[in-house]
Amino acid sequence: MKADWECLEIALTGCQKMAIDDVTIELSHAKFVDTLIDQLALPKPTKDSIKTALFEKNLSKYDQLLRPLEKTAFGHFLSEWPWLFGSFYEVMTALETLPEVEVLQPIINDLQATKQFIKGLFPKVNVTLDLSIPSPQTYYTGMAFRGFTEKSAGYLFSGGRYDDLLTNFQNVKTAAVGVAFDVDALVERTPVSPSQPKTLVFFDTDQWDEAEKALKTIPNSTLCLTSSLDAAKKLAAGTNSRLIDLTESR
């Protein structure tokens, strides 16, 4: 779990440094669904159909397949399973309706410990849980996570445990965990102070050193790479930026 947690800490620290402070972490686990379905006294084809209906949220098909289990110890939980996403506390409370399943306990323990780890280091981060979705990829073997904000259409980052990944390239199974960032989503969500208007520095190709020196002294400035001054002026006007022309002194 140390490696899983390190990935989470790297991702959340990165968001923190970029002043993105409204992050929500969605936790899930690649083995939860299969492990639970394996406990059901049903033929394998029926189990596979239940999993498909669960993932697709085909509720009429799902309810039909589970009718033989309505009065079993799993009945109450199974009836709520398609809706087990969102509030970490509410999903964990629903898990208490399950009969004791020894092989599920390590999964539940890891998720609870991870939530405590996140809240301990990043108390402002909202942690949610989804136990009704498929594994991000077939090679995932453990906990998975995604980070997003309410104002972002996509995920800022995602990752998790995938100990089966390297078996696609080698015969020896190797433990692996990682995190990937959506750079565009991160930049889109990074706040820029309105008190620092953007400045474009226009220059000739032989003035590169002079332009670089200007960047170091002018806050929120960037090189203007247009080929002509007219194009630079249009770019500055279109982006509401200030334009500095290093070529005018020539």
VOBA-1610 file (N, C-alpha, C; in pm, whole numbers, padded with zeros to 5 digits, always signed):
BEGIN
Met+00082-00121+00000Met+00000+00000+00000Met+00086+00127+00000Lys+00210+00117+00044Lys+00295+00235+00047Lys+00311+00294-00093Ala+00328+00208-00193Ala+00347+00256-00330Ala+00219+00318-00384Asp+00102+00256-00354Asp-00026+00313-00396Asp-00044+00452-00336Trp-00013+00463-00208Trp-00031+00590-00137Trp+00067+00697-00187Glu+00188+00654-00225Glu+00284+00751-00277Glu+00231+00815-00405Cys+00168+00734-00492Cys+00111+00789-00615Cys+00002+00891-00583Leu-00083+00859-00486Leu-00188+00953-00446Leu-00128+01081-00390Glu-00024+01067-00309Glu+00038+01187-00251Glu+00102+01273-00358Ile+00170+01212-00456Ile+00231+01288-00565Ile+00124+01364-00643Ala+00015+01295-00676Ala-00091+01357-00755Ala-00156+01473-00681Leu-00190+01451-00554Leu-00259+01554-00477Leu-00167+01670-00442Thr-00040+01642-00417Thr+00055+01749-00391Thr+00073+01834-00515Gly+00075+01770-00633Gly+00085+01845-00757Gly-00032+01940-00776Cys-00152+01890-00750Cys-00271+01976-00760Cys-00264+02090-00660Gln-00216+02060-00540Gln-00204+02161-00435Gln-00108+02272-00477Lys+00004+02234-00537Lys+00103+02333-00581Lys+00051+02417-00696Met-00044+02362-00773Met-00104+02437-00883Met-00228+02513-00838Ala-00250+02517-00705Ala-00362+02592-00645Ala-00497+02537-00687Ile-00502+02408-00718Ile-00630+02342-00747Ile-00673+02276-00615Asp-00760+02341-00541Asp-00789+02296-00405Asp-00926+02232-00387Asp-01001+02212-00496Asp-01134+02150-00483Asp-01135+02011-00546Val-01034+01931-00512Val-01018+01799-00571Val-01104+01694-00500Thr-01165+01607-00579Thr-01236+01490-00528Thr-01164+01365-00578Ile-01139+01272-00486Ile-01078+01143-00522Ile-01187+01037-00524Glu-01199+00965-00634Glu-01292+00853-00643Glu-01211+00723-00634Leu-01234+00646-00530Leu-01166+00517-00513Leu-01252+00404-00565Ser-01188+00301-00616Ser-01256+00177-00656Ser-01157+00063-00640His-01199-00058-00672His-01109-00173-00659His-01138-00273-00770Ala-01033-00310-00843Ala-01048-00395-00961Ala-01103-00534-00928Lys-01082-00582-00806Lys-01120-00719-00771Lys-01250-00730-00694Phe-01309-00617-00655Phe-01427-00625-00569Phe-01542-00698-00637Val-01577-00658-00758Val-01694-00715-00826Val-01677-00865-00848Asp-01564-00905-00905Asp-01542-01048-00932Asp-01538-01130-00804Thr-01475-01075-00701Thr-01464-01149-00574Thr-01602-01172-00513Leu-01687-01071-00518Leu-01821-01087-00461Leu-01907-01180-00546Ile-01903-01165-00676Ile-01985-01250-00764Ile-01945-01396-00752Asp-01818-01421-00727Asp-01772-01560-00708Asp-01839-01629-00590Gln-01890-01550-00493Gln-01953-01608-00375Gln-02098-01649-00399Leu-02156-01608-00511Leu-02297-01634-00538Leu-02318-01775-00593Ala-02421-01840-00543Ala-02451-01977-00585Ala-02529-01975-00716Leu-02460-01940-00823Leu-02521-01932-00955Leu-02425-01989-01059Pro-02477-02034-01173Pro-02389-02082-01280Pro-02302-01968-01334Lys-02187-02003-01388Lys-02095-01900-01437Lys-02157-01810-01544Pro-02232-01864-01642Pro-02292-01775-01742Pro-02384-01671-01678Thr-02456-01710-01573Thr-02544-01615-01503Thr-02463-01510-01431Lys-02353-01551-01370Lys-02266-01455-01302Lys-02210-01353-01401Asp-02169-01401-01519Asp-02116-01310-01620Asp-02222-01211-01666Ser-02346-01259-01678Ser-02455-01172-01721Ser-02487-01067-01615Ile-02479-01107-01488Ile-02503-01013-01378Ile-02398-00902-01382Lys-02274-00939-01402Lys-02166-00839-01405Lys-02187-00741-01521Thr-02223-00793-01637Thr-02247-00707-01753Thr-02363-00610-01726Ala-02472-00662-01670Ala-02589-00578-01640Ala-02555-00472-01535Leu-02471-00510-01437Leu-02430-00416-01333Leu-02350-00301-01394Phe-02252-00334-01477Phe-02166-00232-01536Phe-02242-00142-01632Glu-02337-00200-01704Glu-02414-00122-01802Glu-02533-00051-01737Lys-02554-00077-01608Lys-02670-00022-01536Lys-02802-00059-01604Asn-02804-00182-01655Asn-02927-00237-01714Asn-03009-00297-01600Leu-03087-00214-01532Leu-03150-00253-01407Leu-03257-00359-01424Ser-03334-00355-01533Ser-03438-00456-01553Ser-03376-00594-01570Lys-03270-00602-01647Lys-03199-00729-01667Lys-03132-00773-01537Tyr-03072-00680-01468Tyr-03003-00709-01341Tyr-03101-00767-01239Asp-03215-00702-01221Asp-03315-00749-01124Asp-03367-00888-01160Gln-03386-00911-01287Gln-03435-01041-01333Gln-03336-01152-01300Leu-03209-01128-01322Leu-03106-01228-01297Leu-03089-01259-01148Leu-03122-01162-01062Leu-03098-01178-00919Leu-03219-01231-00842Arg-03328-01255-00910Arg-03448-01302-00839Arg-03423-01429-00757Pro-03347-01526-00806Pro-03322-01646-00724Pro-03248-01618-00593Leu-03186-01499-00582Leu-03107-01467-00463Leu-03175-01366-00371Glu-03300-01329-00400Glu-03368-01223-00325Glu-03375-01253-00175Lys-03399-01378-00139Lys-03419-01413+00002Lys-03295-01475+00065Thr-03182-01462-00002Thr-03057-01512+00055Thr-02990-01403+00137Ala-02880-01438+00202Ala-02807-01339+00284Ala-02750-01227+00199Phe-02734-01248+00068Phe-02680-01146-00021Phe-02788-01057-00080Gly-02914-01094-00062Gly-03024-01028-00132Gly-03030-00877-00113His-03021-00830+00013His-03034-00687+00039His-02922-00608-00027Phe-02800-00655-00011Phe-02688-00584-00071Phe-02699-00581-00222Leu-02732-00695-00283Leu-02739-00703-00428Leu-02844-00607-00485Ser-02952-00586-00411Ser-03057-00496-00459Ser-03008-00350-00464Glu-02908-00317-00381Glu-02856-00180-00376Glu-02727-00162-00456Trp-02669-00272-00499Trp-02536-00268-00559Trp-02521-00168-00675Pro-02616-00161-00770Pro-02597-00068-00883Pro-02585+00078-00839Trp-02630+00109-00717Trp-02628+00247-00670Trp-02515+00275-00572Leu-02423+00180-00558Leu-02316+00196-00459Leu-02199+00278-00513Phe-02223+00406-00526Phe-02119+00500-00566Phe-02152+00636-00504Gly-02047+00713-00478Gly-02068+00844-00416Gly-02012+00849-00276Ser-02094+00884-00180Ser-02050+00902-00041Ser-01974+00779+00010Phe-01851+00800+00055Phe-01770+00690+00107Phe-01840+00624+00225Tyr-01894+00704+00314Tyr-01959+00651+00434Tyr-02081+00567+00398Glu-02163+00617+00305Glu-02286+00544+00270Glu-02256+00412+00201Val-02155+00410+00115Val-02118+00284+00048Val-02065+00184+00150Met-01981+00230+00242Met-01927+00141+00344Met-02037+00090+00437Thr-02136+00172+00464Thr-02249+00129+00546Thr-02327+00019+00476Ala-02344+00031+00345Ala-02414-00072+00269Ala-02338-00205+00272Leu-02206-00199+00278Leu-02125-00322+00283Leu-02152-00401+00411Glu-02197-00334+00515Glu-02224-00401+00642Glu-02344-00496+00633Thr-02425-00482+00527Thr-02540-00572+00510Thr-02499-00706+00447Leu-02375-00715+00402Leu-02327-00840+00344Leu-02301-00944+00453Pro-02318-01071+00420Pro-02271-01174+00513Pro-02118-01169+00520Glu-02060-01229+00619Glu-01915-01224+00633Glu-01849-01300+00519Val-01771-01229+00440Val-01697-01288+00328Val-01549-01259+00352Glu-01477-01361+00392Glu-01338-01342+00435Glu-01250-01281+00325Val-01269-01324+00200Val-01182-01276+00093Val-01208-01130+00056Leu-01324-01076+00097Leu-01354-00936+00070Leu-01293-00841+00173Gln-01264-00892+00291Gln-01221-00804+00400Gln-01092-00729+00371Pro-00989-00793+00310Pro-00867-00717+00278Pro-00894-00600+00183Ile-00986-00619+00088Ile-01021-00512-00005Ile-01084-00395+00070Ile-01180-00428+00156Ile-01249-00325+00234Ile-01152-00253+00327Asn-01063-00329+00390Asn-00965-00269+00481Asn-00872-00172+00407Asp-00827-00211+00288Asp-00738-00125+00210Asp-00807+00006+00171Leu-00933-00004+00132Leu-01007+00117+00092Leu-01026+00211+00212Gln-01060+00153+00327Gln-01078+00236+00447Gln-00947+00301+00490Ala-00838+00224+00484Ala-00708+00278+00523Ala-00664+00389+00427Thr-00694+00371+00300Thr-00656+00472+00200Thr-00733+00601+00221Lys-00860+00588+00256Lys-00939+00708+00283Lys-00882+00784+00403Gln-00844+00712+00507Gln-00785+00776+00625Gln-00651+00841+00591Phe-00574+00777+00506Phe-00445+00832+00464Phe-00465+00965+00391Ile-00558+00968+00297Ile-00584+01090+00219Ile-00631+01203+00310Lys-00727+01173+00398Lys-00781+01277+00486Lys-00677+01326+00586Gly-00583+01239+00622Gly-00478+01279+00715Gly-00383+01381+00655Leu-00346+01363+00527Leu-00252+01454+00463Leu-00321+01569+00390Phe-00441+01541+00340Phe-00513+01641+00259Phe-00658+01650+00309Pro-00679+01713+00424Pro-00812+01714+00487Pro-00921+01780+00403Lys-00884+01865+00309Lys-00984+01933+00227Lys-01030+01849+00107Val-00960+01741+00079Val-00995+01658-00037Val-01117+01573-00005Asn-01213+01573-00095Asn-01333+01490-00081Asn-01304+01351-00135Val-01334+01247-00058Val-01308+01109-00099Val-01441+01037-00120Thr-01461+00984-00241Thr-01581+00907-00272Thr-01542+00764-00305Leu-01642+00678-00320Leu-01618+00536-00343Leu-01717+00482-00444Asp-01669+00403-00540Asp-01756+00339-00639Asp-01720+00192-00647Leu-01814+00107-00604Leu-01792-00038-00607Leu-01881-00107-00709Ser-01928-00032-00808Ser-02017-00090-00908Ser-01969-00063-01050Ile-01839-00032-01065Ile-01785-00003-01198Ile-01680-00108-01235Pro-01654-00125-01365Pro-01552-00221-01406Pro-01412-00171-01376Ser-01316-00262-01383Ser-01175-00225-01368Ser-01136-00129-01480Pro-01050-00029-01452Pro-01008+00064-01558Pro-00949-00007-01679Gln-00873-00113-01655Gln-00818-00197-01762Gln-00815-00340-01710Thr-00809-00436-01802Thr-00814-00578-01761Thr-00695-00618-01676Tyr-00583-00547-01689Tyr-00464-00584-01614Tyr-00458-00523-01474Tyr-00557-00442-01437Tyr-00559-00388-01300Tyr-00588-00498-01200Thr-00522-00492-01087Thr-00534-00601-00989Thr-00574-00553-00850Gly-00582-00425-00828Gly-00611-00376-00693Gly-00685-00245-00696Met-00651-00161-00600Met-00719-00033-00588Met-00691+00057-00707Ala-00794+00131-00749Ala-00779+00230-00855Ala-00833+00363-00804Phe-00786+00472-00862Phe-00832+00604-00817Phe-00836+00701-00934Arg-00923+00801-00920Arg-00934+00908-01018Arg-00953+01040-00943Gly-00890+01143-00991Gly-00903+01275-00929Gly-00969+01372-01024Phe-01066+01446-00976Phe-01136+01542-01061Phe-01187+01658-00977Thr-01238+01760-01044Thr-01304+01871-00977Thr-01441+01888-01038Glu-01528+01956-00965Glu-01664+01976-01014Glu-01667+02060-01142Lys-01567+02145-01161Lys-01566+02234-01275Lys-01488+02179-01394Ser-01443+02053-01384Ser-01365+01994-01492Ser-01444+01881-01557Ala-01445+01880-01689Ala-01521+01777-01761Ala-01454+01640-01750Gly-01321+01638-01742Gly-01249+01511-01736Gly-01169+01497-01608Tyr-01103+01383-01595Tyr-01022+01358-01476Tyr-00889+01431-01485Leu-00843+01483-01372Leu-00713+01547-01364Leu-00602+01443-01366Phe-00627+01332-01300Phe-00529+01223-01296Phe-00601+01093-01263Ser-00536+00982-01292Ser-00592+00851-01260Ser-00478+00752-01246Gly-00504+00643-01177Gly-00399+00543-01160Gly-00445+00431-01069Gly-00349+00354-01022Gly-00381+00243-00933Gly-00282+00129-00945Arg-00324+00015-00896Arg-00242-00105-00888Arg-00267-00195-01008Tyr-00160-00229-01083Tyr-00178-00317-01199Tyr-00062-00417-01208Asp-00066-00515-01121Asp+00042-00613-01112Asp+00047-00707-01232Asp-00058-00710-01316Asp-00059-00798-01433Asp-00012-00728-01560Leu+00019-00599-01553Leu+00053-00524-01674Leu+00177-00580-01743Leu+00285-00599-01667Leu+00411-00638-01728Leu+00413-00783-01777Thr+00313-00862-01737Thr+00307-00999-01788Thr+00277-01000-01938Asn+00232-00887-01994Asn+00212-00878-02138Asn+00345-00873-02214Phe+00453-00840-02141Phe+00583-00823-02206Phe+00691-00916-02153Gln+00665-00983-02041Gln+00765-01071-01981Gln+00695-01184-01909Asn+00769-01290-01882Asn+00711-01408-01818Asn+00703-01395-01667Val+00783-01307-01609Val+00787-01292-01464Val+00688-01184-01422Lys+00600-01217-01328Lys+00503-01120-01277Lys+00574-01020-01186Thr+00550-00893-01210Thr+00616-00786-01135Thr+00512-00689-01081Ala+00524-00657-00953Ala+00431-00562-00892Ala+00448-00425-00957Ala+00337-00356-00981Ala+00343-00225-01046Ala+00226-00138-01002Val+00253-00010-00988Val+00150+00087-00954Val+00191+00219-01018Gly+00094+00299-01059Gly+00131+00424-01124Gly+00018+00525-01127Val+00050+00643-01176Val-00048+00751-01189Val-00018+00826-01318Ala-00124+00865-01389Ala-00110+00943-01513Ala-00187+01073-01499Phe-00132+01179-01555Phe-00194+01311-01545Phe-00250+01354-01680Asp-00364+01422-01678Asp-00417+01489-01796Asp-00368+01633-01789Val-00261+01662-01862Val-00196+01793-01851Val-00291+01905-01894Asp-00367+01882-02000Asp-00461+01985-02046Asp-00563+02019-01938Ala-00616+01916-01872Ala-00716+01939-01767Ala-00655+02013-01649Leu-00530+01981-01615Leu-00463+02050-01504Leu-00442+02198-01537Val-00393+02227-01657Val-00368+02365-01696Val-00500+02443-01702Glu-00603+02378-01752Glu-00734+02442-01764Glu-00788+02484-01627Arg-00756+02405-01524Arg-00809+02432-01390Arg-00715+02517-01304Thr-00596+02549-01355Thr-00501+02626-01276Thr-00539+02773-01278Pro-00566+02833-01163Pro-00606+02975-01160Pro-00490+03067-01195Val-00519+03174-01267Val-00420+03276-01299Val-00468+03407-01238Ser-00382+03472-01163Ser-00419+03596-01094Ser-00455+03704-01195Pro-00573+03765-01182Pro-00612+03872-01274Pro-00528+03997-01257Ser-00453+04007-01146Ser-00371+04125-01122Ser-00242+04121-01203Gln-00215+04011-01270Gln-00094+03998-01350Gln-00131+03971-01496Pro-00157+04076-01573Pro-00194+04056-01714Pro-00080+03990-01791Lys-00116+03910-01888Lys-00016+03840-01967Lys+00057+03939-02058Thr+00188+03920-02069Thr+00269+04006-02154Thr+00337+03922-02261Leu+00322+03964-02387Leu+00387+03897-02499Leu+00513+03973-02536Val+00624+03902-02549Val+00752+03965-02585Val+00783+03930-02730Phe+00773+04029-02819Phe+00803+04008-02961Phe+00948+04043-02988Phe+01016+03964-03071Phe+01160+03981-03092Phe+01201+03922-03226Asp+01316+03964-03275Asp+01376+03902-03392Asp+01454+03779-03348Thr+01483+03690-03443Thr+01550+03564-03407Thr+01687+03587-03344Asp+01756+03697-03382Asp+01888+03722-03323Asp+01880+03793-03188Gln+01755+03811-03137Gln+01736+03876-03006Gln+01690+03776-02899Trp+01715+03649-02924Trp+01664+03545-02832Trp+01714+03567-02689Asp+01843+03593-02673Asp+01898+03613-02539Asp+01833+03732-02470Glu+01812+03840-02546Glu+01749+03960-02491Glu+01605+03930-02448Ala+01536+03850-02530Ala+01398+03814-02498Ala+01391+03728-02372Glu+01484+03635-02358Glu+01488+03549-02239Glu+01513+03631-02113Lys+01598+03733-02124Lys+01625+03820-02008Lys+01500+03899-01971Ala+01423+03939-02073Ala+01299+04013-02046Ala+01199+03927-01970Leu+01192+03797-02004Leu+01099+03707-01935Leu+01126+03700-01786Lys+01254+03710-01749Lys+01293+03696-01609Lys+01255+03820-01527Thr+01234+03931-01594Thr+01204+04054-01521Thr+01058+04097-01531Ile+00983+04034-01623Ile+00843+04074-01643Ile+00752+03962-01594Pro+00669+03985-01492Pro+00580+03880-01440Pro+00480+03834-01547Asn+00449+03705-01545Asn+00348+03647-01632Asn+00370+03682-01779Ser+00495+03671-01824Ser+00528+03701-01963Ser+00564+03574-02038Thr+00552+03581-02169Thr+00585+03467-02253Thr+00637+03517-02386Leu+00716+03435-02456Leu+00769+03473-02585Leu+00658+03476-02689Cys+00658+03578-02773Cys+00564+03586-02884Cys+00635+03532-03007Leu+00588+03421-03060Leu+00659+03351-03166Leu+00603+03378-03304Thr+00523+03484-03317Thr+00470+03517-03450Thr+00584+03564-03540Ser+00564+03554-03672Ser+00670+03589-03768Ser+00674+03737-03801Ser+00569+03811-03766Ser+00566+03954-03797Ser+00508+04033-03681Leu+00537+04163-03677Leu+00486+04248-03571Leu+00334+04265-03584Asp+00283+04272-03707Asp+00139+04284-03726Asp+00066+04164-03666Ala+00122+04044-03689Ala+00061+03923-03632Ala+00069+03925-03481Ala+00178+03979-03427Ala+00194+03989-03282Ala+00090+04082-03222Lys+00064+04195-03291Lys-00036+04290-03243Lys-00176+04228-03243Lys-00207+04151-03346Lys-00338+04085-03354Lys-00352+03982-03242Leu-00243+03908-03217Leu-00246+03807-03111Leu-00265+03873-02974Ala-00196+03984-02951Ala-00209+04055-02823Ala-00351+04108-02805Ala-00407+04162-02912Ala-00544+04215-02903Ala-00645+04105-02880Gly-00623+03991-02945Gly-00717+03880-02933Gly-00712+03811-02798Thr-00600+03821-02729Thr-00585+03755-02598Thr-00584+03855-02483Asn-00611+03982-02514Asn-00614+04088-02414Asn-00481+04094-02337Ser-00372+04087-02413Ser-00238+04086-02353Ser-00164+04215-02386Arg-00065+04246-02303Arg+00024+04358-02330Arg+00135+04311-02423Leu+00178+04395-02516Leu+00282+04357-02613Leu+00405+04442-02592Ile+00520+04377-02578Ile+00648+04447-02575Ile+00723+04412-02703Asp+00764+04515-02777Asp+00832+04496-02905Asp+00980+04527-02889Leu+01062+04425-02885Leu+01206+04445-02869Leu+01270+04494-02998Thr+01197+04485-03108Thr+01256+04524-03235Thr+01244+04675-03262Glu+01164+04747-03184Glu+01141+04888-03213Glu+01262+04974-03185Ser+01356+04923-03105Ser+01475+04999-03072Ser+01580+04994-03182Arg+01551+04916-03286Arg+01649+04900-03395Arg+01633+05009-03501
//
